[in-house]
Amino acid sequence: MTQPSEHARERIPRDAANDYTAEQAERRRAFVEEHSGARLDHVGQYSCDPATLPGNIENFLGVAQVPIGVAGPLRINGEHARGDFYVPLATTEGTLVASYNRGMRVLSESGGVTTTVVGDSMQRAPAFVLPDALRAREFGLWVDAHLDQIRSAAEATTRAGRLTHITCTPSAPSASFAATTPRVMLRVRT
């Protein structure tokens, strides 16, 4: 078993008044470098303004570079989007962009993709370990009977998310929590 380092309880640098600045990111990079021995030179080279990041990332220290390729065009025949679109893909998986590109060509040459919005929600699906199918079914019934209480507890974790429904799948066993939310995550504590 490894022993905790002498820095195990040292807190990550934060500034309660203004935590999203280039200076704060530099302080955190120095902190990580000191505690890990890793150099974060490339992580500190970014073009975004840290002041635009509150609500999107905590303890910001930089960005990771991921190669981006482009595939397309893909013809879309949608209710809200129509036309030929090029699609950027960030990946390190060889042949992925080429494979998407071939699929998009075939779809476009076949008339394109017709799309519609069927539902608008963000979902989280935690797994629940239950001893058997009977207990999984009973769990689903319990969730249905306590939906209002679960909704209150879930919505207490966010200012914007609203839990719309929970779909239980006893064979999985999991529960899919669906919420409407303009831009934030709904935390579901299990």
N, C-alpha and C positions, 0 to 999 in steps of 0.2 A: 504494500500500500504506500502511496506517495504521501509525503508530509506536506501540509499546506505551506506555501511560501511565506516569508516574513511580510509580504505585501498583501496577503490574502484578504485582509479586512480594510485595506486602504480604499477610500471612495474615489470613484472616477471624478475628475474635475468637472465642476458645474458652476454656472453663474446664474443665480436666481433672478437677477435683474435682466440679463441679456445673454442667454445661452447659445444663441444662433449667430455666431460671428466667426470670421476667419481666425481670430485670435483664440477663441475657445476651441475650435477644431484643432489648431496647432497644439494647444495645451494637452488635449486628449491624445493626439498622436504621440507626443513626447512621453506621456504617461504609459501608453501601450508599448512603445519602444523600450522604455526603461524596465517594464515588467516582463516583457517577452523576449527581448533581445532582437526582435525583428525590426527591419528598416521599413518605413512606410513612405518612402520618397514619392512613389507614383500615386499613392492614395491621396496625397496632399495637392495634387495638380488637378484642379477641376474648374469648370466654367460656370457652375450654378452659384447663385447668391445664397449663402446659408440663412439669410433673413427670410427666405421664401419657404423654409423647410418645417417650421413648427406644425405639429399635427401629422407629419409624414415620417419623421425619424427622431429618435431620442439619442442623446450623446453623440451627435454627428461629429465625425472626424475626417471625412473625405469621401471619395467615391472609388469604386472598383471599375476598371476598364474591362469590358467584355466585347469581343469582336462582333461587329454587326454586318450582316450581309443583307441583300435585298432580293426579293423574289417577285415575280409577276410579269405583266399585269394580270390581275384577277378581275374578271368582269362581274360586277355586282348588280343585280336587279332587285333592289330592296325598296321598302316603303320610305326609308329615310336616307338612303344612299344609293346612287345610281352612277354607273360608269366603270372605268377601268382604274384599278388601284394597285400601286406598288406597295409591298408589305416588307418593312424592315424586320429582321429576325436576329436577335442577340443570342449567340450560341457558340460553344466550342466543340459541338458535335459535327465531325466531318461528314459531308454529303447531305446534311439536313437541309440546307438552303437549296441545293440542287434538286433534291427530292420534292420539296415544296414547289419549286419552280416548275418542274414537270407536271405535277398535279394541277397547278393553277393554269398551265397552258391547256391541258386536256379539258378542264372545266370551262374555260373561256371559249375554246373552240367548239364546245358543245352547247353554247348559248349562254353560259354564265351561271351564276348561283343566285337563286331567288331566295330572299331572306325576309324574315319578319320577327318582331319582338313578341315572344310568347309570355314572358314574365320578366319583371324587373325587380330583382332582389339580390342581396348578398347572402351567401350561405356558409355555414360552418357545420361540420358533421363529426362531432366527437364520437369515439367508439366507447361502448359500455360493455364491460365484461360481466356476463351473467351466466349462471350455471347451466341453463338449458332453455329450450324454446318456450316452454311454459312461462318461465320467469321473464323472458324477453317480451312475450305478449302482455303479461301483467304490467311490466314496466311501461309499455306503450299506453295501456289503459290509464295507468297512474299519471303519465305525462298529460294525457287528454284531460283528466279530471282536475289537474293542478295548473293548467295552462296560464290562467290569470296570475297566479303567484309566480310562476317561472318568468312570465313576461315582465312583471314588476321588478324582479331581481335582475333580469338581463338589462332592462332599460335604465336601471340605476347606475349602470357602468358607462353610459354614454349620454351626450346631450342631444344627439341627432338621430340615432338608430331607433327604429320601432319594430319590435318583434311581431311579424305578421302571422306566422304559423310554424309548427314543428311537425315534421313527418317522421314517424318511427318506422324502422324496418327491422322486425324481429329476426329475420334470417341473417342480418349482418353481424351482430346487433349494433345499430347506430341510430342516431336521431339527427335529422337535418334541420337546423335552426335557420329560418329564412327571415331576413329583416330588410326593410327599406332604409336607405341611408344615403345622404347626398355625397359624402366624401370620407366618412370615418368608419372605423372598424367597431363592431359590436363585440365586446368581450363576453364569452360564455364560460363561466367557471363551473367546472365539473368536479 
